[in-house]
Amino acid sequence: MTTETQTTAEAQPQIKEFQAETKQVLRLVIHSLYSHKEIFLRELVSNASDACEKLRFEAIAKPDLLGADSLSVTLSPDSAAGTLSIKDNGIGMSEAEIIDNLGTIARSGTKKFLETLSGDSAKDAQLIGQFGVGFYSAFIVADKVTVLTKRADAPAVRWDSDGEGRYEIRGSEKADRGTEVILHLRDEDKEFLEPARLRQLVRKYSDHLSIPIVLKTGEKDETLNQAKAFWTRPKSDLKDEDYQGFYKHLTHDSEDARVWAHNKVEGNIEYTSLLYLPKRAPFDLFEREQKGGIQLYVKRVFIMDKAAELLPPYLRFMRGLVDSSDLPLNVSRELLQNNRTVEKIKSALVKRSLDLLEDLATNKPEEYAEFWKTFGAVLKEGIIDDPGQRTRIAKLLRFNSSADSADAPAVTLEAYVARMKADQKSIYYLTADSLTAARNSPHLEGFRAKGMEVLLLTDRIDEWVAAHLHEFDGKPLANVASAAADVASAIETPDKAAAETAFKDTLDRLGKGLTGKIASAQVSARLTDSPAVLVAGEFGMSLRMGRILKQAGQNNPFATLPILEVNPKHPLVERLKDTADEASFSDLAHVLYDQAMLAEGGELDDPAIFVRRVNRLIVEGLSAQPKIILS
């Protein structure tokens, strides 16, 4: 194996403390993941391969960096010394880089990594690579780790640590470019010096790497992996387990992918794409400012890890890569943003992604339901962001419904339209903060009485989705919490006109008594059980949308006062009509308004006043009851 000879010319070592969060990770890795020790080799070989890919990328601008070397990763077990060396001739590190990369965890995901650990070592072991802390898995099997590294343009550096809270760093006489990680294995982990064990692990975890992984035993060198870019291999040679193995290497996910698509395109533009649909959401899925995207290769040279320009944000859950023959090797993000070839590739990738989802929805509806539960809220963004694909995406949407008691959304727009009543003109929907609130909403009462189905939308994004979708299959979408004419006409009752005449004075008094809170008061046709409900004006923004904007600290330029609709058959409303005393009328009017606001999920301006008014009404009601004298 390759070793380094200590000389007196070397500088005295600097002793440094690990960053606090690094110490936490080290303790967890060393003491919690002992039952899954073999993952250390997967992570260190992956890091070595990445270092080779980075050098290949830098060599695009500086061809001299590569020289005559063939890039490779070498495993050298030394039974006599009890060490295992993982050596690459990749990019290497300078002193500043080795302190930054090995002495600290300079990633925003560190805290998330610590929070995500579950105590289940099988699951926790899989998080290491996903959160970029794979190097520290070396300490699962080693009581000491030595790193020798050299960049082509910087002096060599030696790094030593026993993983107990500090490390030493000094100059080194390493002459060749690259990095060598030397593991001083614990006695109980000497199995990882056996060539058969190393062969088995490389073929299990790293067979897909395009960098050769060489086992050096004495004078014999043996390449353990196929050393050919996985996506360039014929599809007929690849099995499902091969695709799943590459997916796990690519994403560090512990679970299999749900489905995938592997395509080679030839013609005006040439590229190969390999797209995967994961089962599990990454921790930062809903952080839109986080760069999503898939890996970009040009002529099998790695260019960038997350090329957001190749897929729109609403498909950021897709994983995979694209290898193009029609882009320059020195392509930059700026060039990607304004490149017609990239636009064509992006358009094709969107189509293939939606093809995958459509096929899953048609042929494996139970699996699609699982996908929807995990990623549905993200896919909905496509209704807003991608007008060209709006119809396809709309067919993939799933909803809860007033006609379906299941908790999981399963109703499609196509199914809804197919069972619409003959005289029904619109697709009716209701937005709410929760499914329970939606099912119990007063807005549904009139529609239930008429036997009309209403879609129940509970994601925050649904307000924007409904505003952009407008219609489906020629049927407009209508919010049942609106005073729009088509909503009102759908639930009109013959006796509404008579009630409006009988309650005219009461409605006028309500409008004046609740000035500044409501635009007007009306007799409702939508209520059968509740006394009152608040509805948005025909062209006004929904009350829920107004609350969302307020919670986000945004002004609502379209804010309008709601309309208070009252149920003329409800005892409280009948009592309101018969109340002559202005103070009592005001109390009851405000209580009706506040109750309606609470039913909408809104907040009261002054809860204490609401409680006092309710108490006064209760006391008045009790005082009107005959007293029972107990003998």
N, C-alpha and C positions, 0 to 999 in steps of 0.2 A: 504494500500500500504506500501511498505518498505520505511522507511525514516531513516535519520541519526540524532542522537542527538549531538548537538554541546557541546563540553566540553572544560574546561579551559586548559586541557592538550594538546589540539591541538596547533600546531605551528602557528605563525602568517602567514597570506597568503603572497605569493610572487605575485606581480603584474607585468605582462609581456605584451608586445605589440605583436599583431599578425604580422606575416610576411606580407610585403607589398602586395604580390599577394593574400594572404588570405583575406586581407581587401577588395580587388577588388571583389573577388568571393562572399564574404559576402554581399557587397552592391548590387551586381547583383541578388543574390538569394533572399534577403529580399525585394528588391524594384521592381524587374522585373517579378518575377514568382508568384506573389500573386494570380493569377487566377487559378493556379494548385496546390493548397495547399496540397491536399491529398497525393502527392508523398512523403511527409516527412515520412509517416508511412512505405511505401514500402522500403525506403532507410534505415531507422533505424532498421527495422525488419531484412532486409537483412544483415546489418552489425552484428547484434546480432547472426544471424544464422552462419555467417562466423566465428565469435569468437568461437562458439561451435564446428564447424568443425576443427578449428585450434587446439583446445584442444584435440579433438579426435585423431588428427594426432600426436601431441606431446606425447600422452599417449601410442602410439605404443612402444616408447622407455622407457617411464616412466609410467607404468600402475597405480602407486599410485596416479597420478594426478587426475584421474577420481573418485576414491573412490567409494562410493555407490550411487553417484548422477546419476539421469537420466537427460541428457541434455535437456534444454528447454528454450523458450523465453516467458516471462510473461508480459502481458499488464495489468496495474493497473490504472484505472481512479479514480480520487478523486474529486468529484464535489465540496465538501466543500472547499478544498484547491485550486481548479482550476488547478490541475496538472495531467499530464499523465506520467506514468513511463513505460519505456521499459527496462526490466531487463533480463539478460542472466546469466547463470552459466558457461560461456565459459572460454577462456584463460585469460582474464583480461589484464591490462596494468600496467607497472611500471611508476614511475614519468617521467623518460626519454622518455618512449614510448608515454605517453599522451601529453608531450610537442611536440614531433616530429609529432604525428598523428593529434592533434587537434590545435596546435598553428601555425603550418606551413603546407604547402602543398608540401611535399617533393616528387613531381612527375614531370617527364619531360613533362607530358601532360598538365600541368597547363596553360602554355602559349597558347598551341593549344586550350584548353577549352575556354579561353578568346577570342581568335581569331574566334572561331567557332560560338560563340553566334550571333544570327541573328537579335534579336529584336522581334522575334515571340515567345511569351511566351510558346505557345503550343509545339514548336520544342525545345526551349531552356530547358524546364523542363525535357525533356528526356535525355539531355546530362549529367545531374548531376552524375548519377551512372556510366555512361560510362567512365567518366574521373576521377572517384575515389574521388569525393568531396561530396558524399552523406550525410555525417554527417551535413554539413552546411545547409541542407534543413530544419533542426529543427527550424531554426530562421524564417522560413516562417510563422510559427504559434505561436512561443514562443517569449516573450520579455525577457526571461531569461532561460538559460539552465544550469542545474547542472549535472555533471557526477561523479559518485562514482565508483571507479574501484580498483580491487586488483588482482594481479598475485599470484599464489600459493606460490611463493618463494620471494615475495617482499612486503613491507608495502603498505597499502591502501592509495589511493590518492583521493582528492576531487578537481574538476575543475568547476569554475563558470564563466559565461560570459553573457553579454547582447548583444553581437554581434556588439558592437560599436567601436571596435578597440583594446580592451585589454581584458585580462582574469586574474582570480586569481587562484592560485594553492596552496594547503596546504595538510597536512596529514589528514587522516580520520580514524575513528574507525570501518569502514566496516569490518566485520569479515569473510564473506563468499567470496569465489573466484568468479570472474566474473565482469560484468559491468552493472551499472544501469544509464540510461539516464532519467533525470527528466525534463519534459518540463513545464514551467510556462506559460500556454496558455493565449493569449490575449482574451479579452472579446468577440470579434467577432468570435473567433475560438473555443468556448466552445462546438461546435457540436461534436468535436473529443473526448469528454468525454462520449458520448452516446454509450452504449453497442451495439445497433443495427448498428450504423455507423461503429464501429470498426469491427464488424463481416463482414459487407459488404466489407470493404476495404481489410481485410485479405484474404477473399475468392477471391476477384478480383485480388490481386497482389501477394499473398504469399501462395496460396493453395498448390503449388508444393514443398515447402520446406520439407525436411525430418525431420527437428527438430520440435517438437510440439510447437505450438504457443498457449499459454494458456491465456484466459481472466479471470481475477480475479475480481469478484464483490462481496464484502462482504465475506461471507464464502464459496461462490460457485466458483468452478474452472471449466472452460469450454474450451476444446480444439477446436480451430476454424478451423484448417486445417487437411488434411488427414494424415499428419505426416508419410508419406511413400515415399521413394525415387521414384520420378516420373517415372523413366525409368524401374523400377521393376514392375510397374502396367501392367496388361494385355492390349495389344493393342486394344482388342475388347471393353475395358472400356473407351478408350480415344477418344475424339472428336478432330476435327481440332482446335477448339478454345483452347482446353487443351494444344495441342502441341505449339500453338502460344504463349500462356501465359507463358509456361515454357521457350520458346526461349527468350522472353523478359526479364524474370527473369535472365536467364543465361548470356545474353549479354548486358543487359541494352539498347537494341536497341529500338527506338521508332516505327520502322516499323515492319511489319510481316516478317517472313522468306519466301523465295520464294518456296522452297520445302524441304522435310526432309525424312530421312530413319531411321527407328527404327528396330533393329535386335537383336535377341538373338541367340547366337551360342552355341551349345552343342556338345560334342564329345571329341577329343583329347585335345582341349583347350576350355575353357568356358569363355565367356564374353558377355556383352551386349553393343551395340553401339547405339548412337542417334546422327545422323549427320544432320546439318542444312546448307542450302545454303542461305546466306543473300541476301537482295536486295541492301543494302547500303554498300559502302566500308568504312572500318575504316580509320582514318586520317593517320595512319602510314603504309598503305598497301604496299607502294613501298620502305619502309625502310627495306631492307633485313636483316640488322643486328638486327632488332627487333625480339625477339622470338615470333614466331607464335605457333599454336598448339591448341590442344583440352584438356579438363580437363581429368585427370586420377583419377579414383577411384579404390580401391582394396577392394573387399567384402563390398562395399557401404561406405568405409571410404575414404574421400577426401585425395589425395596424392599430386597432384600438379596442378596448374592452367593452365599452357601452356606447355604441354608435346610435345615439338617439334619433339620428336623421333617417334611419332605415325602417322604423316603425313609429306610428303615431302614439301619443301618450295613452290613449284608451286601450292599447294592446301591450302596455308595458309589463304585463304579467308573462308574456311569451319569452322563452329563452331559446338560445341557439346561436347560429353563426351564418355568415355569408362570406363566400370566397369568390371574388370577382377577378376576371381576367381583363376587364376593360377600364380599370381605374389605375392612375399612376401610383407607383410605390410610395411616393412622397405625399400622398393625399392628406389633406388637413381637414379639420372640422369645417373651416370656412369654405373650402372647396366642395365638401359634401353638401353644404346647404344650398349651393347654387349649381348643381350638376344634373344635367338631364338624365344621364345614365342612372344616377342614384334615385331620381324620381321614378324612373321606370321600374327599378328593382323594388323600391318601396311600394309602389302600386301592386306589384305582383305578390309581395310578401303579405300585404293586407288581404288580398284575395285568398291566398293560401291559408292564412290564419282563420278567416271567416269560413272557408271550406271545412277546415278541421272542426270548428264549432258546430257548423250545420250537420256534418256527418255524425258527430257525437250526439247532438240533440235528436236526430232521426233514428239512429241505430242503437244508442245506449242512453235512453232518457234518464235512467237512474244516476248514471255517472254525470250526465249533463246537469242534473239537479245539484250534485255535489259541487261541480264547477261553479254553478250559479251562486250557491251559498258563499263561496270563497271569493269569487271575482266579479260577480254580477254588477255590483255598484260601480266598478271601474269600466266595464264594457259599456254601461249606460252613457258614459261621457262621449262615446262615439256619436250618439244622437245629436249632441251639441256641436262636436268638433268636426264631423265628417259628413256633410250633407250628401255627398256622392254615394255613400254607403248607408244612408239613413234607413232605406227600406229593408235592406238585408239585416241590419242590426235590429230593427224593430221586430222582425220575425223571431229573433233570438231572445227577446225580452221575456221575462217571467214575472207574473203578478199574483198577489193574493186577491181574493174576490169575496164579495158579500154572499156569493152562491156556493162558496167552498170553505169549509171549516178548518182545513189543514193549515198548520203554521207555516209550512214551507211554500214559497210562491211557486205555483205550477201552471197557472193559466196563461195561455198565449193570446195575443191579439187576434190571431186567426180563429182560435176556438171561441173567443168572446163574440166576434162578428158572426160566426156560424150559428150561434144560439140567440142572437138578438131578436126581439119581438118584431113582427112584420111591420108595425107602424113606428118603430124606434129609429130615430134619425141619427143619434149620436152615440159615441162610446163614452160612457159615464165613468168618472173616476173621482176619488176623494184622497187628498193627502192628509197625513196625520203623523204625530211624533212616534206612535207605536201602533202595532196591530190591534192591541186591545182597545186603545182610544178610537181607532178607526171603526172597529166593529160596533162600538157603543155610541158612535156619534149620532146626534139628533138628525143630521143631514140625511141619514139613510132611511129614516122612518117612512117617508112618503114613497121612496123607491121600493122598499120592501112591500108596502101595501099594494103597489102596482105590479109586483113580481118582476121588477127590473134589476138586472145584475149591475153592480158597481165595482170597479177595480179599486183596490186599496193600496195606496202608495205610501211607504213609510221611510224610505231613504231621503236624506237631506237633498240629494241631487235631483230627486223626482220633480221638484218644483220647476227646475230648469228643463228637465227632460220633456215634461208635458208642454211647456211653453214653446219648445222647438219642434216637437213632433207634429203638432197641429192636427194631423189626420192619418188614418190608416185604412187602406182599401176603400178610399172614397168616403169614409165615415169620419166626421170631425170629432175631436176629443172635447168633452165638456166637463167642467168641474162642478160637482153637485153642491159645492159650498158657494156657488155664485148665484147672483140674481139674474143671470143671463136669460133671455127670452126663451131659448130652446129648452133650458133646464126647467124653468117655471111652467112652460106649456106641457111638459111631459107628465107633470104631477098635478095639474089643475083638477079641482073638484067642482061639481055643479053648484054647491052651496057657498063657494068662496065669495061670489059677488054679494050675496045677501049678508054674509058676515062682515064684509068691508063696509056696507052701509050701516049695519048695527053698531060697529066699533069705530066709526069715523071720528067721533069726538075723543074717544080714548086714544086713538092713534095720534091725533093732533097734540093731546096733552103729553103723551110719551115723547114726541119729537121735541117739544119745548122743554120738558123736564130733564131730558138727557142731551141738551144742546152741548156740542163740543165732543160728545162721545159717539153719536150716531148721525148718519145723514138723514134718516127718516125711519118711521115705524110702519110696518105693513102687516096685514093678515097673511098667515102662512098656509100654503097648501102642502108643504113638505113634512109637517109635524103631525104625529098621531098620539104620541105619549108625552113628549117634553113640552114645557110651557113656552119656551122661547129659544131662538137660535140667531146667531149673528152670521150674515152672509156678505160676501164682497159684492160691490156694485158690478153691473154688467161688464164694465171695462176696467174695473179696479183690480189691484193686485190682491192675491189671497192673503188672509190674515197670517197664515203660517209663513208665507214668504216674507212678509213684513217682519215677523219675529226673527227669522233667520238672518236677515240683513242687519237688524238691530243688534243681535248677539255678536255679529261679526264686526260691529263698530262702523257699519256703513250707513250712509244716509239713504233714505228711500224717496227718490224723486217722484215716484208714482203713488205716494201714500194718499189714500182717500178714507173717509170715515165709512164704517160698515153700516149695513141696514139691519135693523132689529125686526125680525119676523116673530109674531106671536101666534100661539095656537088658540083660536077662539073657543075651543071646546074644553080647554083645561081649566080646572077650578080656580087656580091662581089668577088667570087672565080674566075669568068671569068676575072674580072678586075685585080685581083692578078696575073693571068697568063700573062696578057699583060703588066704588070708593069716592065719596065727595070730599072728604077732608084732604087738603093739599099735602099736609105733612105725611099722613099715612100713604097717600098715593105716591109721593116722592120716594118713601122708603121701599115700597113694593116695586116701583119702577126700577130703582137702582139695584135691588136684589135680583130681579129678573135679568137685568143687563149683566151683572157680575156673574150670575150662574151661567149665563150663555158664554161669557168670556172664559170661565173655567172649563166649560165643556169643549172649548176650542183649543185648550192647552195653553191659554194665555195667562198673564199675571195680572193681579188686581192692583190698581193704583194705591189703594189703602185697605189692606185686609182687616185692620182693626175696625174701621167704620162698617165694613161689610158684616162683621161679626155682631156689632152693636145693633145694626138694622135687623138682622135675622133674629136676634134675641128679643127685640121689641115686638116683632111680628108674632113670635112664639108666645110671649106673655099676653099680647092682645087676644090671641086665639084661645089661650087657656082661660082668660078671664071671661070670655064669652060662653064658655062651657058651664053647664049647671054643676054646682058643687055637690059632692057626694058626702053625706053625713053618716059617719059610722056610729052605730048605736052600741 
